[in-house]
Amino acid sequence: MKRVAFLFAIVALAGCSTTPVTRSASHPVPAAQVIAPELQAPSASRTLPVLLIRDAGFMGSFVGAIVAVDGKNVVMLKPSQRFEFYLSAGNHMFSVKQEKNPLGEPMGETDIEIRPQGPNTFRLRLISGEGPRIERSTQINE
């Protein structure tokens, strides 16, 4: 009986976390989920490449995460998907909300600096009770 309870606890805890996904293990986001396709090509003002990969894991796996940059929705990401786009150097406000939000998870907002020397690689994490979070990461560059 103790073993069953222990295994149940491990499964329950594993469901509450997500894990980073490397570039090589991620999948490009389908065009149908890209809300702002113009960001996928550089322009005179947007020259720095940015990579955003949503973590893998059970938490939130049935719900898309809508990512906005500076108040404009740009993409809807599902687990293990990557979005590569271009921004200008400087600070940008990234926000993430769930496509559907049956549990009332809060929206996540992060002020992110896009650096001219990079790396501008980020992971989208879902944390139970805290909402989504975008963080700079070197783990995903492989």
Secondary structure, DSSP 8 states (H G I E B T S, - for coil): -HHHHHHHHHHHHHTT--B---TTTSEE--GGGBS-GGGGS--SS--EEEEEEE-BSSTTTTS-EEEEETTEEEEEE-TTEEEEEEE-SEEEEEEEEESS-TT----EEEEEEE-TT---EEEEEEETTTEEEEEE-SGGG-
